[in-house]
């Protein structure tokens, strides 16, 4: 009898662990940090693109909740979409002003991130970057209109997100 009870407890624990959809924060919020390497980006004729699987993005979250994506920009998490400006050198060694836009599109099971050079100067491949994906159920998202969702530190505090 004791072996059967132990087996049942172990089986239930495995089922609970297997049902997780990503690093869990509270009952309805999930978060994960993903490193995207230079070789992960692919060109799709208009922009660089990377697709990131995240099982916590289901149809309910996609349609009614919140899918938030942040990029690590000099040790600060900045929410997508975003545009940033910089200077670079073209193939002839001339200094050029550049700008890049990052956009995100979510779907059942993940997100796609698009990196577009707005001035059409495509000097080099996109490098390695870290992204944080946060999903929030409709009930939790709707209950907290006071949260500045563009500020990851506030989202982290309010929803008790543990760093992964």
VMD Tcl script that builds the backbone (N, CA, C; Angstrom):
set m [mol new atoms 492]
animate dup $m
set s [atomselect $m all]
$s set {name element resname resid chain x y z} {
  {N N UNK 1 A 0.828 -1.196 0.000}
  {CA C UNK 1 A 0.000 0.000 0.000}
  {C C UNK 1 A 0.870 1.256 0.000}
  {N N UNK 2 A 1.943 1.218 0.781}
  {CA C UNK 2 A 2.812 2.380 0.868}
  {C C UNK 2 A 3.467 2.665 -0.488}
  {N N UNK 3 A 3.835 1.613 -1.237}
  {CA C UNK 3 A 4.448 1.784 -2.546}
  {C C UNK 3 A 3.443 2.397 -3.528}
  {N N UNK 4 A 2.189 1.982 -3.437}
  {CA C UNK 4 A 1.159 2.530 -4.318}
  {C C UNK 4 A 0.961 4.012 -4.034}
  {N N UNK 5 A 0.914 4.383 -2.758}
  {CA C UNK 5 A 0.753 5.786 -2.378}
  {C C UNK 5 A 1.940 6.607 -2.870}
  {N N UNK 6 A 3.153 6.100 -2.666}
  {CA C UNK 6 A 4.355 6.796 -3.120}
  {C C UNK 6 A 4.340 6.958 -4.637}
  {N N UNK 7 A 3.932 5.897 -5.345}
  {CA C UNK 7 A 3.846 5.960 -6.804}
  {C C UNK 7 A 2.833 7.022 -7.236}
  {N N UNK 8 A 1.669 7.084 -6.583}
  {CA C UNK 8 A 0.633 8.066 -6.928}
  {C C UNK 8 A 1.125 9.493 -6.711}
  {N N UNK 9 A 1.810 9.722 -5.597}
  {CA C UNK 9 A 2.339 11.055 -5.299}
  {C C UNK 9 A 3.378 11.451 -6.349}
  {N N UNK 10 A 4.271 10.522 -6.691}
  {CA C UNK 10 A 5.291 10.798 -7.702}
  {C C UNK 10 A 4.649 11.068 -9.057}
  {N N UNK 11 A 3.642 10.297 -9.415}
  {CA C UNK 11 A 2.954 10.469 -10.688}
  {C C UNK 11 A 2.272 11.839 -10.758}
  {N N UNK 12 A 1.598 12.244 -9.693}
  {CA C UNK 12 A 0.937 13.552 -9.661}
  {C C UNK 12 A 1.953 14.682 -9.761}
  {N N UNK 13 A 3.080 14.544 -9.098}
  {CA C UNK 13 A 4.121 15.569 -9.161}
  {C C UNK 13 A 4.648 15.700 -10.589}
  {N N UNK 14 A 4.853 14.569 -11.267}
  {CA C UNK 14 A 5.325 14.608 -12.652}
  {C C UNK 14 A 4.299 15.268 -13.557}
  {N N UNK 15 A 3.039 14.971 -13.347}
  {CA C UNK 15 A 1.987 15.575 -14.178}
  {C C UNK 15 A 1.952 17.090 -13.993}
  {N N UNK 16 A 2.085 17.536 -12.763}
  {CA C UNK 16 A 2.066 18.981 -12.494}
  {C C UNK 16 A 3.252 19.667 -13.152}
  {N N UNK 17 A 4.434 19.061 -13.045}
  {CA C UNK 17 A 5.619 19.655 -13.648}
  {C C UNK 17 A 5.527 19.645 -15.167}
  {N N UNK 18 A 4.995 18.606 -15.740}
  {CA C UNK 18 A 4.897 18.500 -17.201}
  {C C UNK 18 A 3.890 19.477 -17.779}
  {N N UNK 19 A 2.938 19.932 -16.986}
  {CA C UNK 19 A 1.917 20.831 -17.510}
  {C C UNK 19 A 2.363 22.288 -17.535}
  {N N UNK 20 A 3.531 22.609 -16.984}
  {CA C UNK 20 A 4.012 23.991 -16.993}
  {C C UNK 20 A 4.269 24.433 -18.420}
  {N N UNK 21 A 4.028 25.712 -18.692}
  {CA C UNK 21 A 4.187 26.248 -20.040}
  {C C UNK 21 A 5.330 27.238 -20.117}
  {N N UNK 22 A 6.215 27.226 -19.225}
  {CA C UNK 22 A 7.320 28.171 -19.206}
  {C C UNK 22 A 7.574 28.548 -17.765}
  {N N UNK 23 A 8.597 29.349 -17.508}
  {CA C UNK 23 A 8.852 29.771 -16.140}
  {C C UNK 23 A 7.637 30.507 -15.586}
  {N N UNK 24 A 7.048 29.952 -14.567}
  {CA C UNK 24 A 5.808 30.497 -14.025}
  {C C UNK 24 A 6.124 31.578 -13.002}
  {N N UNK 25 A 5.322 32.605 -12.975}
  {CA C UNK 25 A 5.523 33.673 -12.010}
  {C C UNK 25 A 4.389 33.671 -11.002}
  {N N UNK 26 A 3.182 33.922 -11.439}
  {CA C UNK 26 A 2.029 33.720 -10.576}
  {C C UNK 26 A 1.025 32.890 -11.370}
  {N N UNK 27 A -0.172 32.758 -10.900}
  {CA C UNK 27 A -1.120 31.815 -11.500}
  {C C UNK 27 A -1.363 32.051 -12.986}
  {N N UNK 28 A -1.296 33.275 -13.455}
  {CA C UNK 28 A -1.673 33.568 -14.834}
  {C C UNK 28 A -0.636 34.388 -15.603}
  {N N UNK 29 A 0.590 34.419 -15.116}
  {CA C UNK 29 A 1.648 35.197 -15.766}
  {C C UNK 29 A 2.861 34.298 -15.954}
  {N N UNK 30 A 3.403 34.311 -17.173}
  {CA C UNK 30 A 4.601 33.527 -17.478}
  {C C UNK 30 A 5.639 34.449 -18.097}
  {N N UNK 31 A 6.908 34.126 -17.864}
  {CA C UNK 31 A 7.992 34.941 -18.388}
  {C C UNK 31 A 9.159 34.044 -18.781}
  {N N UNK 32 A 9.852 34.446 -19.824}
  {CA C UNK 32 A 11.044 33.720 -20.237}
  {C C UNK 32 A 12.003 34.681 -20.925}
  {N N UNK 33 A 13.298 34.491 -20.684}
  {CA C UNK 33 A 14.321 35.273 -21.350}
  {C C UNK 33 A 14.977 34.388 -22.398}
  {N N UNK 34 A 15.108 34.924 -23.610}
  {CA C UNK 34 A 15.653 34.159 -24.727}
  {C C UNK 34 A 16.815 34.935 -25.332}
  {N N UNK 35 A 17.924 34.248 -25.569}
  {CA C UNK 35 A 19.040 34.844 -26.293}
  {C C UNK 35 A 18.919 34.448 -27.750}
  {N N UNK 36 A 18.905 35.449 -28.626}
  {CA C UNK 36 A 18.844 35.224 -30.063}
  {C C UNK 36 A 20.234 35.539 -30.618}
  {N N UNK 37 A 20.833 34.542 -31.224}
  {CA C UNK 37 A 22.187 34.682 -31.757}
  {C C UNK 37 A 22.145 35.179 -33.203}
  {N N UNK 38 A 23.254 35.716 -33.654}
  {CA C UNK 38 A 23.346 36.239 -35.013}
  {C C UNK 38 A 22.873 35.215 -36.046}
  {N N UNK 39 A 23.223 33.966 -35.851}
  {CA C UNK 39 A 22.862 32.923 -36.826}
  {C C UNK 39 A 21.369 32.567 -36.787}
  {N N UNK 40 A 20.637 33.009 -35.756}
  {CA C UNK 40 A 19.204 32.718 -35.657}
  {C C UNK 40 A 18.354 33.618 -36.561}
  {N N UNK 41 A 18.852 34.806 -36.885}
  {CA C UNK 41 A 18.108 35.747 -37.708}
  {C C UNK 41 A 18.113 35.287 -39.156}
  {N N UNK 42 A 16.989 35.439 -39.829}
  {CA C UNK 42 A 16.946 35.127 -41.258}
  {C C UNK 42 A 16.300 36.289 -42.016}
  {N N UNK 43 A 16.772 36.491 -43.226}
  {CA C UNK 43 A 16.289 37.584 -44.057}
  {C C UNK 43 A 15.018 37.144 -44.765}
  {N N UNK 44 A 13.956 37.972 -44.729}
  {CA C UNK 44 A 12.708 37.589 -45.397}
  {C C UNK 44 A 12.284 38.609 -46.462}
  {N N UNK 45 A 13.257 39.189 -47.142}
  {CA C UNK 45 A 13.076 40.130 -48.260}
  {C C UNK 45 A 12.789 41.568 -47.851}
  {N N UNK 46 A 12.325 41.813 -46.648}
  {CA C UNK 46 A 12.099 43.194 -46.210}
  {C C UNK 46 A 12.725 43.485 -44.851}
  {N N UNK 47 A 12.984 42.448 -44.071}
  {CA C UNK 47 A 13.535 42.648 -42.728}
  {C C UNK 47 A 14.187 41.353 -42.255}
  {N N UNK 48 A 14.946 41.472 -41.188}
  {CA C UNK 48 A 15.463 40.294 -40.504}
  {C C UNK 48 A 14.352 39.777 -39.605}
  {N N UNK 49 A 14.281 38.461 -39.436}
  {CA C UNK 49 A 13.183 37.863 -38.671}
  {C C UNK 49 A 13.706 36.690 -37.854}
  {N N UNK 50 A 13.117 36.557 -36.655}
  {CA C UNK 50 A 13.366 35.373 -35.839}
  {C C UNK 50 A 12.039 34.950 -35.221}
  {N N UNK 51 A 11.795 33.644 -35.200}
  {CA C UNK 51 A 10.587 33.089 -34.592}
  {C C UNK 51 A 10.974 32.405 -33.291}
  {N N UNK 52 A 10.279 32.747 -32.214}
  {CA C UNK 52 A 10.581 32.203 -30.883}
  {C C UNK 52 A 9.379 31.433 -30.358}
  {N N UNK 53 A 9.563 30.165 -30.072}
  {CA C UNK 53 A 8.499 29.336 -29.486}
  {C C UNK 53 A 8.353 29.697 -28.007}
  {N N UNK 54 A 7.110 29.834 -27.574}
  {CA C UNK 54 A 6.814 30.051 -26.159}
  {C C UNK 54 A 5.416 29.500 -25.920}
  {N N UNK 55 A 5.355 28.305 -25.335}
  {CA C UNK 55 A 4.088 27.588 -25.187}
  {C C UNK 55 A 3.066 28.303 -24.311}
  {N N UNK 56 A 3.502 29.271 -23.508}
  {CA C UNK 56 A 2.554 30.010 -22.668}
  {C C UNK 56 A 1.654 30.923 -23.510}
  {N N UNK 57 A 2.024 31.133 -24.771}
  {CA C UNK 57 A 1.168 31.927 -25.661}
  {C C UNK 57 A 0.194 30.957 -26.318}
  {N N UNK 58 A -0.996 30.885 -25.735}
  {CA C UNK 58 A -2.055 30.065 -26.323}
  {C C UNK 58 A -3.084 31.007 -26.947}
  {N N UNK 59 A -4.118 30.446 -27.534}
  {CA C UNK 59 A -5.109 31.294 -28.204}
  {C C UNK 59 A -5.803 32.257 -27.255}
  {N N UNK 60 A -6.050 31.836 -26.010}
  {CA C UNK 60 A -6.698 32.731 -25.043}
  {C C UNK 60 A -5.829 33.947 -24.750}
  {N N UNK 61 A -4.546 33.717 -24.507}
  {CA C UNK 61 A -3.634 34.840 -24.231}
  {C C UNK 61 A -3.463 35.680 -25.490}
  {N N UNK 62 A -3.271 35.022 -26.620}
  {CA C UNK 62 A -3.066 35.738 -27.890}
  {C C UNK 62 A -4.268 36.628 -28.222}
  {N N UNK 63 A -5.479 36.101 -28.069}
  {CA C UNK 63 A -6.686 36.841 -28.452}
  {C C UNK 63 A -7.157 37.834 -27.400}
  {N N UNK 64 A -7.021 37.499 -26.111}
  {CA C UNK 64 A -7.644 38.316 -25.065}
  {C C UNK 64 A -6.700 38.824 -23.985}
  {N N UNK 65 A -5.529 38.228 -23.857}
  {CA C UNK 65 A -4.599 38.630 -22.811}
  {C C UNK 65 A -3.544 39.577 -23.347}
  {N N UNK 66 A -2.361 39.507 -22.760}
  {CA C UNK 66 A -1.256 40.368 -23.178}
  {C C UNK 66 A -0.017 39.522 -23.439}
  {N N UNK 67 A 0.612 39.803 -24.560}
  {CA C UNK 67 A 1.921 39.236 -24.881}
  {C C UNK 67 A 2.858 40.427 -24.989}
  {N N UNK 68 A 3.782 40.529 -24.049}
  {CA C UNK 68 A 4.716 41.648 -23.994}
  {C C UNK 68 A 6.111 41.126 -24.329}
  {N N UNK 69 A 6.837 41.861 -25.169}
  {CA C UNK 69 A 8.198 41.478 -25.521}
  {C C UNK 69 A 9.093 42.681 -25.280}
  {N N UNK 70 A 10.200 42.426 -24.587}
  {CA C UNK 70 A 11.173 43.457 -24.259}
  {C C UNK 70 A 12.540 43.028 -24.801}
  {N N UNK 71 A 13.361 44.004 -25.181}
  {CA C UNK 71 A 14.721 43.733 -25.619}
  {C C UNK 71 A 15.701 44.352 -24.632}
  {N N UNK 72 A 16.739 43.624 -24.309}
  {CA C UNK 72 A 17.797 44.148 -23.445}
  {C C UNK 72 A 18.595 45.154 -24.260}
  {N N UNK 73 A 18.514 46.416 -23.854}
  {CA C UNK 73 A 19.221 47.490 -24.535}
  {C C UNK 73 A 20.099 48.177 -23.509}
  {N N UNK 74 A 21.376 47.805 -23.493}
  {CA C UNK 74 A 22.343 48.361 -22.542}
  {C C UNK 74 A 21.866 48.183 -21.104}
  {N N UNK 75 A 21.494 46.955 -20.776}
  {CA C UNK 75 A 21.054 46.544 -19.434}
  {C C UNK 75 A 19.739 47.176 -18.987}
  {N N UNK 76 A 18.939 47.621 -19.935}
  {CA C UNK 76 A 17.588 48.107 -19.670}
  {C C UNK 76 A 16.645 47.376 -20.596}
  {N N UNK 77 A 15.562 46.849 -20.051}
  {CA C UNK 77 A 14.570 46.157 -20.875}
  {C C UNK 77 A 13.654 47.188 -21.506}
  {N N UNK 78 A 13.666 47.253 -22.851}
  {CA C UNK 78 A 12.817 48.189 -23.591}
  {C C UNK 78 A 11.752 47.408 -24.338}
  {N N UNK 79 A 10.513 47.862 -24.241}
  {CA C UNK 79 A 9.396 47.149 -24.843}
  {C C UNK 79 A 9.368 47.334 -26.365}
  {N N UNK 80 A 9.035 46.249 -27.059}
  {CA C UNK 80 A 8.803 46.313 -28.497}
  {C C UNK 80 A 7.335 46.646 -28.725}
  {N N UNK 81 A 6.986 47.360 -29.780}
  {CA C UNK 81 A 7.864 47.827 -30.837}
  {C C UNK 81 A 8.708 49.015 -30.387}
  {N N UNK 82 A 9.841 49.179 -31.062}
  {CA C UNK 82 A 10.697 50.325 -30.769}
  {C C UNK 82 A 11.528 50.663 -31.995}
  {N N UNK 83 A 11.978 51.913 -32.029}
  {CA C UNK 83 A 12.884 52.388 -33.068}
  {C C UNK 83 A 14.078 53.009 -32.371}
  {N N UNK 84 A 15.256 52.729 -32.898}
  {CA C UNK 84 A 16.435 53.387 -32.345}
  {C C UNK 84 A 17.311 53.896 -33.485}
  {N N UNK 85 A 18.123 54.906 -33.162}
  {CA C UNK 85 A 18.941 55.616 -34.144}
  {C C UNK 85 A 20.406 55.442 -33.786}
  {N N UNK 86 A 21.242 55.334 -34.819}
  {CA C UNK 86 A 22.668 55.146 -34.606}
  {C C UNK 86 A 23.413 55.562 -35.875}
  {N N UNK 87 A 24.740 55.637 -35.783}
  {CA C UNK 87 A 25.565 55.900 -36.955}
  {C C UNK 87 A 26.413 54.668 -37.242}
  {N N UNK 88 A 26.752 54.496 -38.515}
  {CA C UNK 88 A 27.543 53.347 -38.946}
  {C C UNK 88 A 28.331 53.781 -40.177}
  {N N UNK 89 A 29.201 52.929 -40.641}
  {CA C UNK 89 A 29.960 53.212 -41.848}
  {C C UNK 89 A 29.463 52.338 -42.990}
  {N N UNK 90 A 29.290 52.933 -44.161}
  {CA C UNK 90 A 28.879 52.142 -45.317}
  {C C UNK 90 A 30.088 51.436 -45.924}
  {N N UNK 91 A 29.881 50.758 -47.030}
  {CA C UNK 91 A 30.950 49.972 -47.652}
  {C C UNK 91 A 32.095 50.823 -48.182}
  {N N UNK 92 A 31.855 52.100 -48.407}
  {CA C UNK 92 A 32.902 53.010 -48.872}
  {C C UNK 92 A 33.584 53.744 -47.724}
  {N N UNK 93 A 33.205 53.440 -46.493}
  {CA C UNK 93 A 33.815 54.082 -45.335}
  {C C UNK 93 A 33.179 55.393 -44.940}
  {N N UNK 94 A 32.060 55.739 -45.539}
  {CA C UNK 94 A 31.359 56.977 -45.204}
  {C C UNK 94 A 30.468 56.769 -43.985}
  {N N UNK 95 A 30.467 57.758 -43.106}
  {CA C UNK 95 A 29.592 57.712 -41.934}
  {C C UNK 95 A 28.152 57.959 -42.376}
  {N N UNK 96 A 27.244 57.071 -41.982}
  {CA C UNK 96 A 25.835 57.222 -42.356}
  {C C UNK 96 A 24.965 57.166 -41.106}
  {N N UNK 97 A 23.883 57.936 -41.129}
  {CA C UNK 97 A 22.900 57.889 -40.056}
  {C C UNK 97 A 21.938 56.751 -40.345}
  {N N UNK 98 A 21.679 55.925 -39.352}
  {CA C UNK 98 A 20.836 54.744 -39.533}
  {C C UNK 98 A 19.735 54.730 -38.484}
  {N N UNK 99 A 18.685 54.007 -38.790}
  {CA C UNK 99 A 17.650 53.750 -37.797}
  {C C UNK 99 A 17.117 52.351 -38.030}
  {N N UNK 100 A 16.736 51.716 -36.949}
  {CA C UNK 100 A 16.180 50.371 -37.007}
  {C C UNK 100 A 14.887 50.340 -36.225}
  {N N UNK 101 A 13.925 49.570 -36.734}
  {CA C UNK 101 A 12.669 49.362 -36.029}
  {C C UNK 101 A 12.524 47.889 -35.723}
  {N N UNK 102 A 12.049 47.603 -34.531}
  {CA C UNK 102 A 11.745 46.237 -34.139}
  {C C UNK 102 A 10.257 46.149 -33.871}
  {N N UNK 103 A 9.638 45.158 -34.474}
  {CA C UNK 103 A 8.215 44.904 -34.277}
  {C C UNK 103 A 8.042 43.456 -33.875}
  {N N UNK 104 A 6.925 43.167 -33.247}
  {CA C UNK 104 A 6.661 41.804 -32.799}
  {C C UNK 104 A 5.254 41.398 -33.202}
  {N N UNK 105 A 5.105 40.145 -33.539}
  {CA C UNK 105 A 3.808 39.580 -33.860}
  {C C UNK 105 A 3.683 38.268 -33.100}
  {N N UNK 106 A 2.589 38.119 -32.355}
  {CA C UNK 106 A 2.406 36.882 -31.589}
  {C C UNK 106 A 1.445 35.960 -32.318}
  {N N UNK 107 A 1.567 34.684 -32.027}
  {CA C UNK 107 A 0.700 33.658 -32.589}
  {C C UNK 107 A 0.578 32.548 -31.551}
  {N N UNK 108 A -0.311 31.624 -31.776}
  {CA C UNK 108 A -0.504 30.499 -30.859}
  {C C UNK 108 A 0.788 29.694 -30.780}
  {N N UNK 109 A 1.512 29.829 -29.674}
  {CA C UNK 109 A 2.743 29.074 -29.475}
  {C C UNK 109 A 4.028 29.853 -29.629}
  {N N UNK 110 A 3.961 31.163 -29.901}
  {CA C UNK 110 A 5.214 31.896 -30.012}
  {C C UNK 110 A 5.061 33.322 -30.508}
  {N N UNK 111 A 6.218 33.924 -30.796}
  {CA C UNK 111 A 6.271 35.281 -31.331}
  {C C UNK 111 A 7.285 35.324 -32.470}
  {N N UNK 112 A 7.071 36.261 -33.375}
  {CA C UNK 112 A 8.039 36.581 -34.416}
  {C C UNK 112 A 8.503 38.001 -34.168}
  {N N UNK 113 A 9.810 38.207 -34.263}
  {CA C UNK 113 A 10.383 39.540 -34.108}
  {C C UNK 113 A 10.965 39.945 -35.460}
  {N N UNK 114 A 10.611 41.155 -35.897}
  {CA C UNK 114 A 11.061 41.676 -37.180}
  {C C UNK 114 A 11.971 42.876 -36.936}
  {N N UNK 115 A 13.161 42.857 -37.530}
  {CA C UNK 115 A 14.142 43.935 -37.386}
  {C C UNK 115 A 14.327 44.555 -38.760}
  {N N UNK 116 A 13.881 45.809 -38.912}
  {CA C UNK 116 A 13.913 46.484 -40.202}
  {C C UNK 116 A 14.824 47.700 -40.137}
  {N N UNK 117 A 15.701 47.805 -41.137}
  {CA C UNK 117 A 16.527 49.003 -41.290}
  {C C UNK 117 A 15.687 50.030 -42.039}
  {N N UNK 118 A 15.276 51.086 -41.366}
  {CA C UNK 118 A 14.344 52.058 -41.951}
  {C C UNK 118 A 14.932 52.865 -43.090}
  {N N UNK 119 A 16.238 53.059 -43.095}
  {CA C UNK 119 A 16.856 53.828 -44.159}
  {C C UNK 119 A 17.355 52.920 -45.279}
  {N N UNK 120 A 16.999 51.660 -45.215}
  {CA C UNK 120 A 17.334 50.657 -46.216}
  {C C UNK 120 A 18.831 50.422 -46.340}
  {N N UNK 121 A 19.601 50.884 -45.373}
  {CA C UNK 121 A 21.014 50.550 -45.331}
  {C C UNK 121 A 21.123 49.249 -44.564}
  {N N UNK 122 A 21.531 48.218 -45.239}
  {CA C UNK 122 A 21.619 46.898 -44.627}
  {C C UNK 122 A 23.091 46.501 -44.575}
  {N N UNK 123 A 23.832 47.188 -43.725}
  {CA C UNK 123 A 25.274 47.017 -43.677}
  {C C UNK 123 A 25.744 45.665 -43.193}
  {N N UNK 124 A 25.104 45.111 -42.209}
  {CA C UNK 124 A 25.551 43.833 -41.669}
  {C C UNK 124 A 24.405 43.091 -41.007}
  {N N UNK 125 A 24.667 41.836 -40.776}
  {CA C UNK 125 A 23.685 40.953 -40.151}
  {C C UNK 125 A 23.424 41.397 -38.712}
  {N N UNK 126 A 22.216 41.125 -38.225}
  {CA C UNK 126 A 21.844 41.469 -36.852}
  {C C UNK 126 A 22.662 40.603 -35.899}
  {N N UNK 127 A 23.116 41.181 -34.818}
  {CA C UNK 127 A 23.950 40.456 -33.856}
  {C C UNK 127 A 23.125 39.706 -32.815}
  {N N UNK 128 A 23.783 39.342 -31.740}
  {CA C UNK 128 A 23.159 38.604 -30.640}
  {C C UNK 128 A 22.447 39.579 -29.708}
  {N N UNK 129 A 21.210 39.245 -29.359}
  {CA C UNK 129 A 20.405 40.087 -28.467}
  {C C UNK 129 A 19.584 39.209 -27.535}
  {N N UNK 130 A 19.245 39.763 -26.376}
  {CA C UNK 130 A 18.375 39.065 -25.421}
  {C C UNK 130 A 16.998 39.707 -25.443}
  {N N UNK 131 A 15.984 38.819 -25.416}
  {CA C UNK 131 A 14.593 39.260 -25.385}
  {C C UNK 131 A 13.894 38.602 -24.210}
  {N N UNK 132 A 12.943 39.307 -23.637}
  {CA C UNK 132 A 12.120 38.775 -22.548}
  {C C UNK 132 A 10.684 38.761 -23.039}
  {N N UNK 133 A 10.038 37.592 -22.925}
  {CA C UNK 133 A 8.641 37.438 -23.317}
  {C C UNK 133 A 7.820 37.266 -22.043}
  {N N UNK 134 A 6.753 38.040 -21.909}
  {CA C UNK 134 A 5.874 37.959 -20.749}
  {C C UNK 134 A 4.446 37.773 -21.259}
  {N N UNK 135 A 3.744 36.780 -20.727}
  {CA C UNK 135 A 2.326 36.608 -21.058}
  {C C UNK 135 A 1.501 36.836 -19.806}
  {N N UNK 136 A 0.383 37.514 -19.977}
  {CA C UNK 136 A -0.514 37.827 -18.862}
  {C C UNK 136 A -1.933 37.477 -19.298}
  {N N UNK 137 A -2.638 36.745 -18.464}
  {CA C UNK 137 A -4.020 36.378 -18.795}
  {C C UNK 137 A -4.885 37.628 -18.891}
  {N N UNK 138 A -5.992 37.501 -19.586}
  {CA C UNK 138 A -6.925 38.609 -19.747}
  {C C UNK 138 A -7.405 39.129 -18.389}
  {N N UNK 139 A -7.735 38.215 -17.475}
  {CA C UNK 139 A -8.253 38.627 -16.163}
  {C C UNK 139 A -7.231 39.479 -15.411}
  {N N UNK 140 A -5.976 39.036 -15.377}
  {CA C UNK 140 A -4.944 39.801 -14.671}
  {C C UNK 140 A -4.614 41.106 -15.384}
  {N N UNK 141 A -4.550 41.058 -16.711}
  {CA C UNK 141 A -4.231 42.251 -17.497}
  {C C UNK 141 A -5.337 43.304 -17.339}
  {N N UNK 142 A -6.585 42.876 -17.450}
  {CA C UNK 142 A -7.719 43.803 -17.336}
  {C C UNK 142 A -7.861 44.370 -15.932}
  {N N UNK 143 A -7.471 43.588 -14.924}
  {CA C UNK 143 A -7.611 44.022 -13.534}
  {C C UNK 143 A -6.566 45.069 -13.138}
  {N N UNK 144 A -5.526 45.268 -13.974}
  {CA C UNK 144 A -4.449 46.185 -13.608}
  {C C UNK 144 A -4.203 47.248 -14.670}
  {N N UNK 145 A -5.193 48.119 -14.936}
  {CA C UNK 145 A -4.982 49.186 -15.918}
  {C C UNK 145 A -4.003 50.250 -15.423}
  {N N UNK 146 A -3.672 50.203 -14.138}
  {CA C UNK 146 A -2.765 51.173 -13.546}
  {C C UNK 146 A -1.294 50.874 -13.820}
  {N N UNK 147 A -0.982 49.718 -14.382}
  {CA C UNK 147 A 0.412 49.314 -14.593}
  {C C UNK 147 A 0.942 49.933 -15.889}
  {N N UNK 148 A 2.169 50.445 -15.833}
  {CA C UNK 148 A 2.859 50.924 -17.028}
  {C C UNK 148 A 3.525 49.709 -17.671}
  {N N UNK 149 A 2.862 49.091 -18.642}
  {CA C UNK 149 A 3.347 47.852 -19.248}
  {C C UNK 149 A 4.579 48.060 -20.110}
  {N N UNK 150 A 4.906 49.299 -20.435}
  {CA C UNK 150 A 6.139 49.554 -21.176}
  {C C UNK 150 A 7.360 49.495 -20.256}
  {N N UNK 151 A 7.137 49.534 -18.952}
  {CA C UNK 151 A 8.213 49.508 -17.961}
  {C C UNK 151 A 8.331 48.092 -17.388}
  {N N UNK 152 A 9.318 47.334 -17.867}
  {CA C UNK 152 A 9.440 45.946 -17.424}
  {C C UNK 152 A 9.637 45.845 -15.908}
  {N N UNK 153 A 10.383 46.745 -15.310}
  {CA C UNK 153 A 10.628 46.671 -13.866}
  {C C UNK 153 A 9.326 46.786 -13.080}
  {N N UNK 154 A 8.407 47.620 -13.545}
  {CA C UNK 154 A 7.103 47.738 -12.888}
  {C C UNK 154 A 6.273 46.472 -13.098}
  {N N UNK 155 A 6.263 45.945 -14.317}
  {CA C UNK 155 A 5.544 44.699 -14.607}
  {C C UNK 155 A 6.093 43.572 -13.733}
  {N N UNK 156 A 7.406 43.500 -13.634}
  {CA C UNK 156 A 8.075 42.473 -12.812}
  {C C UNK 156 A 7.640 42.576 -11.346}
  {N N UNK 157 A 7.605 43.793 -10.827}
  {CA C UNK 157 A 7.221 44.002 -9.425}
  {C C UNK 157 A 5.752 43.668 -9.188}
  {N N UNK 158 A 4.872 44.186 -10.035}
  {CA C UNK 158 A 3.438 44.024 -9.840}
  {C C UNK 158 A 3.033 42.542 -9.954}
  {N N UNK 159 A 3.586 41.852 -10.935}
  {CA C UNK 159 A 3.197 40.463 -11.179}
  {C C UNK 159 A 4.154 39.447 -10.554}
  {N N UNK 160 A 5.085 39.946 -9.745}
  {CA C UNK 160 A 6.020 39.094 -9.001}
  {C C UNK 160 A 6.773 38.130 -9.915}
  {N N UNK 161 A 7.325 38.666 -10.994}
  {CA C UNK 161 A 8.066 37.840 -11.952}
  {C C UNK 161 A 9.442 37.537 -11.379}
  {N N UNK 162 A 9.775 36.285 -11.379}
  {CA C UNK 162 A 11.106 35.840 -10.923}
  {C C UNK 162 A 12.000 35.744 -12.148}
  {N N UNK 163 A 13.210 36.263 -12.033}
  {CA C UNK 163 A 14.157 36.214 -13.155}
  {C C UNK 163 A 14.561 34.786 -13.446}
  {N N UNK 164 A 14.647 34.459 -14.745}
  {CA C UNK 164 A 15.080 33.115 -15.132}
  {C C UNK 164 A 16.493 33.128 -15.636}
}
mol reanalyze $m
mol bondsrecalc $m
mol representation Tube
mol addrep $m
